[in-house]
């Protein structure tokens, strides 16, 4: 997915919030803003991919502010809050008709995608979002995906944010129940509030997944020019990929799908909503075929 005019404001807004969260030193803040404007001047154009540019922004600001992970405490808080809510979500899924439980599991995980900070105009309150559990999916390919999940199917599950990874565990647990071999991938280093290995451990993801790996990079979304050999070996040999979150949509739609891919996310910004053909603040479960790209 290529950048549009809305992305300029978002990249600058989130950049400022990162600076604000990273340091109280006004000299460092000013230097960081100068670096941010320089990056935007050099790299913001119609061919840019928003998450790739966002990753460069995070790296530059990390270097200037000397703060490795400005969202560290928020990620811990998000995990704790999600784990508190998790039993209620398990009960909700259990109470659904049997034929609807898989869709309900994906819906809970999708609504968990609201846990993202500093997106202009976005409400990251998971408690508020979960009031919309009856909303359903605006694009709903959940039944198509369910038919593909036979025993021994190799699934790669690409996580997005901390906190929501606790709800991702419900999907991974369901995949395990169906006999699928699910590899869960988290980021290899801090980028916004993306889930890391520490977050996977915090929510006990390792107890449900066949394996948990990192992408080998701190890139937001998936940048196949930066990901590790371990990750790429799994990415190009798996049967199905489940990609959570807008950043995975932004980045992976730039390359041909190596297999059938299910994109699951909330439309939290106008550019993403436009490219998927949906309004703002709805649930998306879009399955694409091997070879598909925007």
C-alpha positions, 0 to 999 in steps of 0.5 A, spaced: 500 500 500 502 506 498 502 513 502 497 518 501 496 525 504 493 523 510 499 519 512 503 525 512 499 528 518 499 521 521 507 520 521 508 527 523 503 526 529 506 519 531 513 522 531 512 528 535 508 523 540 514 518 540 519 524 541 514 526 547 514 519 550 522 518 549 525 524 553 523 531 557 530 534 554 528 540 550 534 540 546 533 533 544 526 534 542 528 539 538 533 535 534 529 530 534 523 534 530 529 537 525 531 529 524 523 528 523 522 533 518 528 532 514 526 524 513 519 527 511 522 532 506 527 526 503 522 520 503 515 522 503 513 521 496 507 517 492 511 511 492 513 510 499 510 505 503 507 508 510 509 503 515 516 502 512 517 510 512 514 509 520 520 504 521 525 509 519 522 515 523 522 510 529 529 508 528 532 516 527 528 518 533 531 512 537 538 514 536 536 522 537 533 521 544 537 515 546 530 511 548 530 504 545 522 503 547 518 509 549 512 504 549 515 499 554 510 501 560 504 502 555 505 495 552 506 492 559 499 495 561 496 493 555 498 485 556 495 486 563 489 489 561 488 484 556 489 478 560 484 480 565 479 481 560 481 474 557 477 469 561 470 473 559 472 473 552 473 465 552 466 465 556 463 469 550 466 464 545 464 458 549 457 461 549 456 461 541 453 456 537 458 451 535 458 453 528 460 460 530 465 459 535 471 460 530 468 466 527 467 469 534 474 467 536 477 471 530 472 477 531 475 478 539 482 478 536 480 483 531 477 487 536 483 487 540 487 490 534 484 497 537 490 497 542 494 502 538 496 508 541 497 515 538 493 514 531 490 521 530 482 520 532 483 513 534 480 510 541 485 505 543 480 503 549 479 495 549 473 495 554 469 500 549 471 497 543 469 490 546 462 493 547 461 492 539 462 484 539 456 483 536 458 488 530 461 482 526 465 483 520 464 488 514 468 483 510 467 476 512 472 471 509 472 467 516 468 461 513 473 460 507 479 460 512 475 455 516 475 450 510 482 450 509 484 449 516 485 441 516 490 437 520 497 438 519 496 445 515 502 449 516 500 456 519 504 463 520 501 467 524 503 475 524 502 478 530 501 486 531 501 489 537 502 488 545 495 487 549 492 484 543 497 478 542 493 475 548 487 475 544 491 472 538 492 466 543 485 464 542 486 464 535 492 460 536 489 455 541 483 454 536 488 452 530 492 447 535 485 444 536 484 443 529 491 440 528 494 446 525 502 447 526 502 454 527 508 458 528 507 465 531 511 471 529 513 477 533 517 483 532 525 482 533 526 489 536 521 495 538 517 499 534 511 503 536 507 498 541 508 492 536 509 485 540 516 482 542 518 476 544 517 478 551 510 480 550 509 473 547 512 470 553 507 475 558 501 472 555 503 465 555 503 464 547 509 459 547 504 454 551 499 454 545 503 455 538 507 450 535 513 455 535 514 462 536 519 466 532 521 473 531 521 477 524 529 478 525 528 486 525 524 492 528 521 494 522 513 495 522 509 490 518 513 486 514 519 488 510 522 482 507 528 486 505 530 486 512 527 479 515 531 474 518 533 467 514 529 463 519 523 468 518 523 468 511 524 460 511 517 459 514 514 465 510 515 462 504 514 455 506 507 455 510 500 453 507 496 459 510 498 466 513 494 470 518 496 477 518 494 481 524 493 489 523 494 495 519 501 495 518 501 488 515 496 490 510 500 496 508 507 492 507 505 485 505 500 488 499 506 490 496 508 483 494 505 477 491 502 473 497 506 466 497 500 462 499 493 464 501 493 469 506 488 472 511 488 479 513 485 481 519 484 488 522 480 494 524 480 500 519 483 505 524 485 510 518 482 513 512 488 510 507 487 503 509 480 503 509 480 506 502 485 501 499 480 495 502 474 498 500 471 499 507 469 505 512 472 507 518 472 503 524 470 496 522 472 489 522 476 486 516 477 479 515 479 478 508 482 472 504 487 473 498 489 467 494 497 466 492 500 471 488 495 476 490 497 484 491 494 491 491 
